[in-house]
Amino acid sequence: MPETPTFGRAATKALQRGAWITRRSAIALPLAVLGVAGHSTTAAERPMNEKVLLRAVMNEDIDVVRIRDLLSDGADIDARDEAGRTALLIATHGNRIEVAKALIESGADVNAKDRINDSPYLYAGAHGYLEILKMTLVRGADLKSTNRFGGTALIPAAERGHVETVRTLIEAGVDVDHVNNLGWTALLEAIILGDGGERHRLIVEILVKAGANVNLADRDGVKPLQHARTRGYRKIETILVAAGAM
């Protein structure tokens, strides 16, 4: 019966070393993808990390510490997904305040628009995400930028009844009489698309006090007072008449 071949110590060590190298190679890529602290990201790995950053921001189970780790590991902070959204815009969509703060503090562009002309600043303003909005204002939000309807952040904020957001945007210097592609100002939208309730009454009051033109008509020549009367918004009508509306 033939003997089973044996290996010398040198050959055994060589095989062991080869197996260790193989295991190390197999582990290295997942570590790069996960952005483990201490791993030096190569240029080839960075596109993968960019996708990981975008996915991480969408995952509410991943906290801000993990986001910071990915940024430290070289992920492009302004990388975009298929919709043209940056990580900051995705975080803004979810009103993820701490994540948005980490991204903004790391230099994320608060004015970067996606394919439908939303930016972190515009989206936060339109949806009343006040904490994120204030951060974008501090970091250079473009007050003249407009959404896909040609409106500033103030117009949808007024329409949707975000009282404090309206106040904040006016204090920041947004034009109260800007006219969007529909021919409406913030005042007109607050009346036409609002519900005439307390929030919209307050918004009309804030806009009027900020100097909004109460006689600026829409494309059909219908003025704010006429719209308010047609809808039976008596309290709003009172504010407009007191401001000289005709």
C-alpha positions in Angstrom: 0.0 0.0 0.0 1.5 3.3 -1.0 2.4 5.8 1.7 0.4 9.1 2.0 2.8 11.9 0.9 3.9 14.3 3.6 5.0 17.9 3.4 7.9 19.5 5.0 7.6 22.4 7.4 8.4 25.0 4.7 5.7 23.6 2.3 3.1 23.5 5.1 3.8 27.1 6.1 3.6 28.2 2.5 0.1 26.6 2.2 -1.0 28.2 5.4 0.2 31.6 4.3 -1.6 31.3 1.0 -4.9 30.4 2.7 -4.5 33.4 5.0 -3.9 35.7 2.1 -7.0 34.3 0.3 -9.1 34.9 3.5 -7.7 38.4 3.8 -8.6 39.2 0.2 -12.1 37.9 0.7 -12.6 40.1 3.8 -11.0 43.3 2.4 -13.8 44.1 -0.1 -16.7 43.9 2.3 -14.8 46.0 4.8 -14.3 48.6 2.0 -18.0 48.6 1.2 -19.0 48.9 4.8 -16.6 51.7 5.4 -15.0 50.3 8.5 -13.0 52.8 10.4 -9.3 52.5 9.7 -9.7 51.2 6.2 -8.1 53.3 3.5 -10.5 53.7 0.6 -9.0 53.4 -2.9 -10.2 55.4 -5.9 -11.7 52.3 -7.3 -13.8 51.7 -4.2 -15.1 55.2 -3.9 -18.0 54.9 -6.4 -19.2 51.9 -4.4 -19.0 54.0 -1.2 -21.0 56.8 -2.8 -23.9 54.4 -3.4 -23.5 53.1 0.2 -23.9 56.7 1.4 -27.0 57.3 -0.5 -28.5 53.9 0.6 -27.5 54.6 4.2 -29.3 58.0 4.3 -32.4 56.2 3.0 -32.2 53.6 5.8 -33.7 55.0 9.0 -32.0 52.2 10.9 -28.6 53.6 10.1 -27.6 56.4 12.5 -25.6 59.6 12.1 -22.4 58.0 13.4 -22.4 55.6 10.5 -23.0 58.4 8.1 -20.0 60.3 9.5 -17.9 57.1 9.1 -18.8 56.8 5.5 -17.9 60.5 4.9 -14.6 60.1 6.7 -13.9 57.1 4.5 -14.1 59.2 1.3 -17.6 59.0 0.1 -18.6 61.8 -2.3 -21.0 63.9 -0.2 -22.7 65.3 -3.3 -23.1 62.0 -5.2 -26.5 61.6 -6.8 -29.0 58.8 -7.3 -31.0 58.0 -10.4 -33.4 60.8 -9.6 -30.6 63.3 -9.3 -31.0 63.5 -5.5 -28.0 64.1 -3.2 -27.7 62.4 0.2 -28.7 65.7 1.8 -31.9 65.9 -0.3 -32.7 62.3 0.5 -32.2 63.1 4.2 -34.4 66.2 3.8 -37.2 64.1 2.2 -37.2 62.0 5.4 -36.8 65.0 7.7 -33.8 63.3 9.2 -32.5 66.3 11.1 -29.3 64.9 12.6 -28.3 63.2 9.4 -28.9 66.4 7.5 -26.9 68.3 10.1 -24.0 66.0 9.7 -24.1 66.3 5.9 -24.4 70.1 6.0 -21.6 70.5 8.5 -19.5 68.3 6.1 -20.1 70.7 3.3 -23.1 69.3 1.4 -24.6 71.7 -1.1 -27.9 73.0 0.2 -28.9 74.3 -3.2 -28.2 71.1 -5.3 -31.3 70.3 -7.3 -32.6 67.0 -8.5 -34.2 66.3 -11.8 -37.5 67.9 -10.8 -35.8 71.1 -9.5 -36.1 70.3 -5.8 -33.2 71.2 -3.5 -32.7 70.6 0.2 -33.6 74.2 0.8 -36.6 74.3 -1.4 -38.0 71.0 -0.2 -37.5 71.8 3.5 -39.3 75.1 3.0 -42.2 73.6 1.0 -42.8 70.9 3.6 -42.3 72.9 6.7 -39.2 71.1 7.9 -38.1 74.0 10.0 -35.0 72.7 11.6 -33.4 71.6 8.3 -34.6 74.8 6.6 -32.8 76.9 9.2 -29.6 75.0 8.7 -29.8 75.5 4.9 -30.3 79.3 5.5 -27.2 79.5 7.6 -25.2 77.6 4.9 -26.1 79.9 2.0 -29.5 78.8 0.7 -30.3 80.7 -2.5 -33.4 82.7 -1.6 -34.1 83.4 -5.3 -34.0 79.8 -6.4 -37.3 78.3 -7.7 -39.0 75.0 -7.9 -40.5 73.3 -11.0 -43.5 75.6 -10.8 -41.3 78.7 -10.8 -42.1 79.4 -7.2 -39.8 80.3 -4.3 -39.9 78.2 -1.1 -42.3 80.8 0.4 -45.2 80.1 -2.0 -45.7 76.3 -1.2 -45.1 77.0 2.5 -47.9 79.6 2.5 -50.2 77.3 0.5 -49.6 74.3 2.9 -50.1 76.3 6.1 -46.6 76.2 7.5 -46.9 79.3 9.7 -43.4 79.3 11.3 -41.8 78.4 8.0 -43.4 81.4 6.3 -42.3 83.6 9.1 -38.7 82.3 8.9 -38.5 82.7 5.1 -39.8 86.2 5.2 -37.3 87.1 7.9 -34.5 85.6 5.7 -35.4 87.9 2.9 -37.5 85.9 0.4 -39.5 88.1 -2.0 -43.1 88.2 -0.7 -44.5 89.2 -4.1 -42.7 86.7 -6.3 -45.1 85.4 -9.0 -44.8 81.7 -10.0 -45.5 80.1 -13.4 -49.2 79.8 -12.4 -49.4 83.6 -11.9 -49.8 83.3 -8.2 -48.0 84.9 -5.3 -47.7 83.5 -1.8 -50.7 85.5 -0.8 -52.8 84.3 -3.6 -51.8 80.7 -3.0 -52.6 80.9 0.7 -56.1 82.0 -0.2 -56.8 80.0 -3.4 -55.3 76.7 -2.2 -55.6 77.2 1.6 -58.6 76.1 3.7 -59.4 79.5 5.2 -58.7 78.2 8.6 -56.6 79.7 11.4 -53.2 78.7 10.0 -54.0 80.4 6.6 -55.5 83.4 8.3 -52.2 83.8 10.3 -50.2 83.4 7.1 -52.2 86.0 5.3 -51.7 88.3 8.3 -47.9 87.7 8.3 -47.6 88.3 4.5 -49.6 91.5 4.7 -47.5 92.8 7.6 -44.4 91.9 5.5 -45.6 94.2 2.8 -47.3 91.8 0.4 -49.2 93.6 -2.4 -52.8 92.9 -1.5 -54.0 94.1 -4.9 -51.7 92.0 -7.1 -54.1 90.0 -9.2 -53.7 86.6 -10.8 -53.5 86.0 -14.6 -57.2 86.3 -14.9 -57.2 89.7 -13.2 -58.8 88.3 -10.0 -57.4 89.9 -6.8 -56.8 88.3 -3.4 -59.9 90.0 -1.9 -62.2 88.6 -4.6 -60.8 85.1 -4.1 -61.4 85.4 -0.3 -64.9 86.6 -0.7 -65.8 83.9 -3.3 -64.7 81.3 -0.8 -66.3 82.9 2.2 -63.1 83.4 4.1 -64.4 86.3 6.2 -61.5 86.7 8.6 -59.1 86.8 5.7 -61.3 89.3 3.9 -61.2 91.5 7.0 -57.4 91.5 7.0 -57.2 92.3 3.3 -59.7 95.2 3.5 -57.9 96.7 6.5 -54.7 96.6 4.4 -56.3 98.5 1.5 -57.4 95.6 -0.7 -59.9 96.5 -3.4 
